[in-house]
Amino acid sequence: YCVFDTRADIVIKNALTIKEGVIFKFAQNCSLDIWEDENGSLNGTGFILTSIRDDEHGGDTNGDEDISEPDDADWEGLWYTGDGYHGFYNDLNQNEAVVLYNDDSKIEDDNPND
């Protein structure tokens, strides 16, 4: 798994494939910003984006045993900029990738050309 305690920016110039079973955990007020250029593509199924408080996926990452529990809007969410946004968003909606405990309103397209 991978833990983010600040906003994470990913710039995709060619192809990025996220393998099945990979878990990304986010601390409060963190987000994942994905930037895809015209030659880039993001692929992957079965990966998880979740809160650092989520002990069910990836174990007790924050080391507090059962003191904290994940809740809606624990982390900010996902921004995607690029031509592949709609395909990526559809993958998320089809449960090929799982997004948990984020601010649902923050899964959005930042592409001004859409």
N, C-alpha and C positions, 0 to 999 in steps of 0.2 A: 504494500500500500504506500501511498504518498500523502503527506500532511502539509497543508498550506496554512500559515498563520498571517498571511497578508494577501493582497490581490495577486493573482497569478495571470501572467500574460503568455499566451502561446501563439507564435507566429508560424504559420504553415506555408512553406514555399514550394514544397513538392507533395509528399504524402505523409500523413501521420496515421498509424494504425495503433489503436489501443487494444491490447489483448484481453480476451475474456477473463474475468475474475479480478482484474485490476480495480483497486479501490482508491478513490481520491477522497480525503477528508479535509474539511474546511472549518477553521475557527470562526467565531462570531465576527460579523462584518467583513468577511472575505468573499471574493468572487473569482470566477474563472472567466477570463476574457480571451476569446479565440479569434485570431485575425487570419484570414485565408486569402492569399493573393490569387491571381487568375489561373495559376498552374497548380494550386494547392488542393488537397482533398483530405478530409478527415474520415476515417473508417474505424469501425469497431462495434462489437456487440458484446453484451454481457458484462459491461463494466459498471461501476457504481460511483456516483458522486453523492456524498453524504456529510453529515455533521461530525465534528471531532468528538462529540458526546455520544455518538452511536456505537455502543459496545457490541451490538449484534453483528455488525459488518466490520471485520478487521480487528476485533477485540477492543480492549480498554486502552485506546491510544492516548487518552489524556491522563491516564494513571490515577483516576480518582475512585476506582472500583465502581460501586453503584450510586455514588453521591449525585452525579448529574445524569439527567435523562435528556435525550434529544427531543426537540420541539420544532414546530413549524417556524420558519424564518430564523433558524439558528445561524445560517450563513446567507449571504446576499443572493447569490444565484449565478446565472450563466449568461454572458453576452456573447453573441456570435456575429462576426462581420465577414461576409464573403458570399460568393455566388452559391455555395452549397448549403446555405442556411436551411432551406426548406427540407432538403433530404435529411440533414442532421436532426432537425426538429422532429420530423416524422419518425426517425429511429427512436428518439427518446419517447415519443408517444406510443410506440408499438412495443414498449418494454424491452427493446433490444439493449438499451442502456437504462439504468435506473437512477433517478434523481430523487433524493430524500431530504427532508427537513430544511429545505431552502425556502426563500421567499418566492412563491410560485409566480408572482407578477414580474419577476426579474429574469425569466427565461425569455429572452427577446432578441430580435434581429436589429442590429445597429447599422445595417447596410442602407445607406441613403439612396442606392440605386434600385432597390426593390420596390 
